[in-house]
Amino acid sequence: MADFKELAPRLSFIENKERPHAYLVRTHANFRRPLPEEDAMLIMESMK
């Protein structure tokens, strides 16, 4: 299972690395923008 705290610094769509949870609370992840392919791959790899 992925650990968001470890993964967040590596994700390019999370611009504010000090408050990564803000990208997931009360909004659609990434503010409805498509995830970059590199970020999607990192997320999928971390879930293996």
Contacts in CASP RR format, 6 or more apart in sequence:
PFRMAT RR
TARGET T0000
AUTHOR 0000-0000-0000
METHOD contacts of the structure
MODEL  1
MADFKELAPRLSFIENKERPHAYLVRTHANFRRPLPEEDAMLIMESMK
1 47 0 8 1.000
2 43 0 8 1.000
2 46 0 8 1.000
2 47 0 8 1.000
3 46 0 8 1.000
4 20 0 8 1.000
4 21 0 8 1.000
4 24 0 8 1.000
5 20 0 8 1.000
6 46 0 8 1.000
7 42 0 8 1.000
7 43 0 8 1.000
7 46 0 8 1.000
8 14 0 8 1.000
8 17 0 8 1.000
8 20 0 8 1.000
9 17 0 8 1.000
9 20 0 8 1.000
10 42 0 8 1.000
11 20 0 8 1.000
11 39 0 8 1.000
11 42 0 8 1.000
11 43 0 8 1.000
12 36 0 8 1.000
12 38 0 8 1.000
12 39 0 8 1.000
13 23 0 8 1.000
13 30 0 8 1.000
13 33 0 8 1.000
13 35 0 8 1.000
13 36 0 8 1.000
13 39 0 8 1.000
14 20 0 8 1.000
14 23 0 8 1.000
16 22 0 8 1.000
16 23 0 8 1.000
23 29 0 8 1.000
23 30 0 8 1.000
23 31 0 8 1.000
29 35 0 8 1.000
35 43 0 8 1.000
END
